[in-house]
Amino acid sequence: MAIDFGPELAAGASTAHEVSQLAGGDPHNEGAMDMENNAKGYGLGCQTRLVCETVVKALAATGGLTRLDGEIGKELLLVPSNW
């Protein structure tokens, strides 16, 4: 979205989506993870999807993103993506 519409519009749209998901009962940590990762994505400044894909894969491999960890049915923890 940031490539197509700019980082400001992408941030507004994705934040509204995450807030509506929380209001609909999605787990808080899931929304927090998405918002953290989305915020990192807006700031990448990629000009093409291929460049963004490469950068995001590198971030995930080095712990630059956040993921959920834990046992299904229990509160999931936010952890670095390479943890």
N, C-alpha and C positions, 0 to 999 in steps of 0.2 A: 504494500500500500504506500509506503514512503516513497518508493521509486515513482509510482504512478501519480500520486496526489500530493506529495510533500510530507515531511515529518510532522508538521503541525496537525494537518487533517488526519493523518494516520493515528497520531496519538489520541486525538479527540474521539475518533470512531472506536478504536480498540478499548479505550478506557470506558466509554459508554457500554460497550459490549460486556466487559468484565464486571462492571457494576451491576448490570442487569442479570448476569449469571449468578452473582452473589445474592441478589434479591430473590432469585428463583430457587435458592437453596443449595447451590454448589458449595463445596467446602472452601473455607476461607483461604487455606494454604494454596489451593489450586489457583485461585484468582491472584494471590500474591505472587506466585511463581510466574504466571503469565504476564502480569504487569511488570515485574522486574526484567524478564526477558524481552518483552516488547520495548521497554524503555531503552535497552541496549541496542535493539535493532534500529530504532529511529535515529540514533546517533552515528550509525555506521557510515552514512554518506555514500553508499554504493551507487554506482551509475547503472549497473546491469544486474539482473537476477543471478547470473553465473558468478559474478564477483561476490555478491551477497551470500550465495550458497557456500562458496569457498570460505569466506570469513566466518560465517556462522558455524560451519563444521569445525574450523580451527578453534573457535571459542569453546565449543562443546567439549572438544578433546582436551583442552587445557584448563577446564574448570571455570571458564569465563561466563557460563550461563548457570541457571539454577534449575534443579529438577526435584521431583518428589521422591522420597524414599520411605519405606516402611511396610507394614503389613496391611493388606487390604482389610477394610472394616475398622481400622484404627486410625488415629490421627497421623497423617503423613508429615514427615519433616522436610523442610527446605534444605537442600544440600547442594554443594557445587556439582556441576554437571560431570565432572570426572571422578567423583567420589564413589 
